[in-house]
């Protein structure tokens, strides 16, 4: 089976969900593959990937707020604090979510649901450069 691989490099503007669906779809079109599976992999330990609703932004802001309440920066038990108060919480949020997503594609298009989008979730407050490995396997 043919394989197409590329790196999606992007600069985040700090914490939050950054939609990458269109960028993944453009790379799928460049692959010229018709059907198969896409693997999207985040090469970082303080950012993650999620498939989330892309229609109503309040769904995403509610998710972010819930995670901020779940993993607080002011936890006095954190030992890993050298890189700032948001570093250890960002590692925990990454571990609770995913660094990889698999999405089938057919007719040369990602087979996401009507309201689904692929998001890089930056867990750090500062801007960062992030690399996402895209691998398309199919025909």
Backbone as CSV, one residue per row, in Angstrom:
resi,resn,N_x,N_y,N_z,CA_x,CA_y,CA_z,C_x,C_y,C_z
1,UNK,0.835,-1.189,0.000,0.000,0.000,0.000,0.880,1.252,0.000
2,UNK,0.527,2.210,-0.813,1.289,3.458,-0.822,1.169,4.223,0.498
3,UNK,2.261,4.912,0.828,2.313,5.728,2.042,2.778,7.122,1.656
4,UNK,2.123,8.121,2.202,2.534,9.519,2.028,2.723,10.103,3.413
5,UNK,3.885,10.726,3.637,4.163,11.288,4.960,4.653,12.721,4.807
6,UNK,4.216,13.572,5.740,4.609,14.980,5.727,4.582,15.506,7.151
7,UNK,5.265,16.613,7.360,5.253,17.286,8.653,4.504,18.603,8.512
8,UNK,3.543,18.790,9.368,2.812,20.049,9.448,3.443,20.852,10.581
9,UNK,4.066,21.975,10.247,4.682,22.836,11.258,3.820,24.068,11.441
10,UNK,3.540,24.396,12.686,2.734,25.581,12.950,3.190,26.270,14.212
11,UNK,2.843,27.522,14.298,3.168,28.341,15.470,1.853,28.619,16.182
12,UNK,1.785,28.213,17.443,0.588,28.507,18.233,0.722,29.908,18.821
13,UNK,-0.385,30.439,19.266,-0.399,31.766,19.886,-0.683,31.648,21.375
14,UNK,-0.304,30.522,21.953,-0.557,30.270,23.357,-1.626,29.216,23.538
15,UNK,-2.033,29.037,24.783,-2.955,27.955,25.139,-4.255,28.054,24.361
16,UNK,-4.754,26.888,23.987,-6.044,26.825,23.308,-6.053,25.786,22.212
17,UNK,-7.231,25.624,21.643,-7.439,24.665,20.567,-7.255,25.373,19.226
18,UNK,-6.369,24.817,18.409,-6.043,25.393,17.109,-6.455,24.390,16.037
19,UNK,-7.465,24.727,15.228,-7.963,23.770,14.244,-6.952,23.550,13.124
20,UNK,-6.705,22.281,12.813,-5.766,21.914,11.760,-6.432,21.063,10.685
21,UNK,-7.749,20.941,10.721,-8.475,20.084,9.779,-8.144,20.426,8.333
22,UNK,-8.213,21.702,7.975,-7.969,22.101,6.584,-6.546,21.792,6.152
23,UNK,-5.580,21.995,7.040,-4.188,21.699,6.703,-3.990,20.199,6.465
24,UNK,-4.641,19.366,7.274,-4.555,17.911,7.091,-5.215,17.529,5.770
25,UNK,-6.369,18.128,5.481,-7.077,17.835,4.226,-6.258,18.255,3.000
26,UNK,-5.568,19.391,3.081,-4.720,19.821,1.958,-3.587,18.827,1.713
27,UNK,-2.989,18.327,2.790,-1.910,17.349,2.617,-2.457,16.041,2.075
28,UNK,-3.655,15.651,2.484,-4.285,14.450,1.925,-4.478,14.620,0.419
29,UNK,-4.927,15.789,-0.018,-5.096,16.045,-1.458,-3.754,15.933,-2.184
30,UNK,-2.677,16.451,-1.569,-1.342,16.347,-2.176,-0.887,14.887,-2.298
31,UNK,-1.360,14.043,-1.399,-0.948,12.634,-1.428,-1.511,11.890,-2.629
32,UNK,-2.606,12.392,-3.171,-3.305,11.761,-4.303,-3.859,10.377,-3.968
33,UNK,-3.946,10.060,-2.665,-4.546,8.799,-2.238,-6.061,8.970,-2.175
34,UNK,-6.779,7.897,-2.461,-8.234,7.955,-2.528,-8.913,7.458,-1.260
35,UNK,-8.435,6.321,-0.741,-9.035,5.775,0.471,-7.981,5.085,1.313
36,UNK,-8.213,5.147,2.626,-7.255,4.567,3.554,-7.424,5.185,4.923
37,UNK,-6.307,5.355,5.612,-6.358,5.913,6.962,-5.259,6.964,7.118
38,UNK,-5.615,8.043,7.802,-4.666,9.104,8.133,-4.314,8.984,9.604
39,UNK,-3.029,9.079,9.896,-2.571,9.157,11.276,-1.971,10.541,11.471
40,UNK,-2.443,11.218,12.489,-1.986,12.557,12.832,-1.305,12.434,14.186
41,UNK,-0.008,12.786,14.264,0.767,12.561,15.474,1.460,13.842,15.912
42,UNK,1.252,14.240,17.161,1.856,15.435,17.746,3.180,15.044,18.401
43,UNK,4.280,15.705,18.009,5.609,15.348,18.500,6.013,16.139,19.746
44,UNK,5.084,16.370,20.646,5.387,17.210,21.807,4.747,16.635,23.070
45,UNK,5.294,17.017,24.236,4.772,16.521,25.511,3.976,17.568,26.281
46,UNK,3.782,18.739,25.693,2.964,19.766,26.352,1.893,20.300,25.407
47,UNK,1.574,19.490,24.399,0.465,19.772,23.474,-0.124,18.425,23.094
48,UNK,-1.359,18.434,22.620,-2.002,17.174,22.262,-2.953,17.395,21.095
49,UNK,-3.628,16.337,20.705,-4.598,16.385,19.621,-5.956,15.947,20.135
50,UNK,-6.995,16.565,19.618,-8.356,16.124,19.914,-9.207,16.300,18.658
51,UNK,-10.198,15.443,18.533,-11.254,15.647,17.550,-12.422,16.191,18.353
52,UNK,-12.871,17.379,17.955,-13.854,18.112,18.762,-14.838,18.818,17.849
53,UNK,-15.950,19.211,18.413,-16.951,19.978,17.668,-16.316,21.246,17.109
54,UNK,-16.599,21.511,15.826,-16.041,22.709,15.212,-17.111,23.735,14.836
55,UNK,-18.343,23.522,15.273,-19.415,24.453,14.918,-19.597,25.532,15.984
56,UNK,-19.754,25.145,17.224,-20.008,26.094,18.305,-18.750,26.231,19.153
57,UNK,-18.105,27.399,19.128,-16.850,27.565,19.884,-17.014,27.417,21.393
58,UNK,-18.241,27.524,21.911,-18.416,27.370,23.355,-18.151,25.930,23.803
59,UNK,-18.317,24.961,22.904,-17.993,23.569,23.261,-16.498,23.453,23.546
60,UNK,-15.687,24.120,22.736,-14.244,24.081,22.947,-13.834,24.877,24.179
61,UNK,-14.418,26.038,24.380,-14.041,26.840,25.560,-14.482,26.141,26.846
62,UNK,-15.627,25.451,26.820,-16.054,24.682,27.997,-15.073,23.550,28.288
63,UNK,-14.590,22.871,27.247,-13.620,21.788,27.431,-12.329,22.331,28.046
64,UNK,-11.835,23.432,27.507,-10.606,24.027,28.037,-10.782,24.444,29.494
65,UNK,-11.912,25.069,29.814,-12.165,25.521,31.189,-12.265,24.326,32.133
66,UNK,-12.886,23.244,31.685,-13.022,22.049,32.527,-11.643,21.460,32.826
67,UNK,-10.780,21.362,31.817,-9.433,20.842,32.039,-8.627,21.756,32.950
68,UNK,-8.820,23.072,32.823,-8.111,24.005,33.715,-8.536,23.818,35.170
69,UNK,-9.808,23.477,35.385,-10.265,23.207,36.754,-9.742,21.861,37.244
70,UNK,-9.661,20.891,36.342,-9.202,19.552,36.694,-7.715,19.543,37.050
71,UNK,-6.900,20.257,36.260,-5.448,20.277,36.454,-5.043,21.725,36.698
72,UNK,-4.949,22.075,37.954,-4.663,23.464,38.344,-3.162,23.729,38.393
73,UNK,-2.803,24.929,38.006,-1.385,25.315,38.021,-0.834,25.478,39.423
74,UNK,-1.679,25.749,40.385,-1.192,26.068,41.729,-1.096,24.846,42.647
75,UNK,-1.044,23.655,42.073,-0.937,22.444,42.885,0.422,22.425,43.584
76,UNK,0.454,22.500,44.903,1.735,22.568,45.625,2.518,21.253,45.582
77,UNK,1.900,20.177,45.114,2.605,18.893,45.062,3.441,18.720,43.799
78,UNK,3.318,19.626,42.831,4.129,19.517,41.619,5.591,19.787,41.947
79,UNK,6.461,18.902,41.511,7.894,19.092,41.656,8.512,19.642,40.367
80,UNK,7.932,19.306,39.254,8.448,19.712,37.940,7.948,21.132,37.638
81,UNK,8.684,22.125,38.117,8.243,23.524,37.989,9.306,24.425,37.372
82,UNK,10.433,23.879,36.958,11.547,24.671,36.455,11.161,25.539,35.254
83,UNK,10.291,25.028,34.381,9.904,25.758,33.171,8.660,26.616,33.364
84,UNK,8.226,26.809,34.574,7.087,27.674,34.835,5.891,26.918,35.370
85,UNK,4.920,27.649,35.928,3.779,27.008,36.577,2.827,26.293,35.619
86,UNK,2.893,26.589,34.317,1.995,25.910,33.380,2.626,24.668,32.755
87,UNK,3.898,24.371,33.076,4.576,23.254,32.421,4.042,21.900,32.876
88,UNK,4.066,21.614,34.174,3.573,20.304,34.633,2.102,20.120,34.302
89,UNK,1.239,21.125,34.511,-0.156,20.936,34.097,-0.284,20.618,32.596
90,UNK,0.594,21.204,31.769,0.510,20.917,30.331,0.874,19.465,30.041
91,UNK,1.839,18.906,30.768,2.197,17.495,30.582,1.043,16.585,31.016
92,UNK,0.386,16.919,32.103,-0.742,16.104,32.577,-1.901,16.163,31.585
93,UNK,-2.216,17.361,31.098,-3.310,17.505,30.118,-3.001,16.704,28.855
94,UNK,-1.726,16.719,28.426,-1.339,15.924,27.262,-1.552,14.440,27.546
95,UNK,-1.154,13.989,28.733,-1.283,12.567,29.074,-2.744,12.137,29.180
96,UNK,-3.630,13.055,29.557,-5.053,12.732,29.682,-5.787,12.768,28.347
97,UNK,-5.169,13.354,27.352,-5.808,13.415,26.030,-5.039,12.477,25.099
98,UNK,-4.648,12.940,23.917,-3.973,12.045,22.975,-2.873,12.784,22.235
99,UNK,-1.878,12.062,21.823,-0.863,12.633,20.944,-1.039,12.142,19.514
100,UNK,-2.018,11.257,19.294,-2.237,10.700,17.966,-3.727,10.489,17.729
101,UNK,-4.149,10.769,16.505,-5.521,10.493,16.084,-5.465,9.750,14.756
102,UNK,-6.397,8.836,14.555,-6.541,8.135,13.279,-7.881,8.509,12.680
103,UNK,-7.865,8.874,11.403,-9.091,9.281,10.707,-9.128,8.564,9.364
104,UNK,-10.199,7.826,9.082,-10.297,7.204,7.763,-10.541,8.270,6.691
105,UNK,-10.144,7.940,5.469,-10.482,8.817,4.349,-11.002,7.977,3.192
106,UNK,-11.893,8.560,2.429,-12.487,7.923,1.260,-12.808,8.987,0.230
107,UNK,-12.771,8.611,-1.026,-12.974,9.573,-2.113,-12.040,10.769,-1.966
108,UNK,-10.856,10.537,-1.408,-9.870,11.593,-1.248,-10.201,12.621,-0.181
109,UNK,-11.191,12.309,0.689,-11.602,13.262,1.738,-11.601,12.584,3.097
110,UNK,-11.234,13.373,4.127,-11.312,12.875,5.499,-12.757,12.538,5.814
111,UNK,-12.985,11.418,6.463,-14.343,10.978,6.773,-14.753,11.406,8.183
112,UNK,-14.592,12.686,8.458,-15.018,13.245,9.746,-16.522,13.450,9.734
113,UNK,-17.118,13.443,10.915,-18.538,13.724,11.043,-18.824,15.197,10.748
114,UNK,-20.083,15.514,10.597,-20.518,16.857,10.205,-19.914,17.955,11.061
115,UNK,-19.866,17.762,12.359,-19.404,18.822,13.262,-18.041,18.545,13.862
116,UNK,-17.286,17.631,13.267,-15.978,17.276,13.820,-14.852,18.052,13.147
117,UNK,-13.886,18.457,13.968,-12.665,19.070,13.473,-11.483,18.477,14.215
118,UNK,-10.310,18.546,13.603,-9.077,18.063,14.221,-8.362,19.287,14.796
119,UNK,-7.988,19.192,16.058,-7.386,20.331,16.755,-6.061,19.947,17.398
120,UNK,-5.099,20.840,17.247,-3.907,20.807,18.080,-4.281,21.574,19.339
121,UNK,-4.079,20.958,20.487,-4.401,21.617,21.757,-3.106,22.035,22.408
122,UNK,-2.823,23.312,22.325,-1.636,23.875,22.982,-1.965,24.045,24.459
123,UNK,-1.159,23.422,25.313,-1.408,23.506,26.750,-0.543,24.550,27.447
124,UNK,0.441,25.094,26.760,1.287,26.129,27.353,0.717,27.513,27.036
125,UNK,0.935,28.467,27.936,0.430,29.836,27.741,1.191,30.595,26.671
126,UNK,2.496,30.341,26.546,3.326,31.051,25.573,3.172,30.432,24.183
127,UNK,3.484,31.221,23.178,3.495,30.714,21.804,4.599,29.669,21.655
128,UNK,4.331,28.651,20.848,5.314,27.597,20.603,5.258,27.184,19.136
129,UNK,6.366,26.655,18.648,6.402,26.014,17.335,6.111,24.536,17.557
130,UNK,5.161,24.018,16.800,4.754,22.615,16.969,4.847,21.882,15.647
131,UNK,5.236,20.607,15.716,5.302,19.737,14.541,4.293,18.619,14.689
132,UNK,3.543,18.415,13.642,2.549,17.345,13.569,2.937,16.458,12.398
133,UNK,3.183,15.179,12.667,3.491,14.218,11.601,2.194,13.676,11.023
134,UNK,2.091,13.738,9.711,0.923,13.220,9.016,1.366,11.993,8.196
135,UNK,0.667,10.890,8.381,0.952,9.686,7.601,-0.354,9.202,7.013
136,UNK,-0.383,9.091,5.676,-1.555,8.597,4.964,-1.185,7.263,4.336
137,UNK,-1.946,6.242,4.661,-1.730,4.912,4.110,-2.991,4.534,3.356
138,UNK,-2.867,4.159,2.103,-4.056,3.812,1.347,-3.757,3.517,-0.095
139,UNK,-4.785,3.782,-0.872,-4.651,3.545,-2.313,-5.307,4.663,-3.082
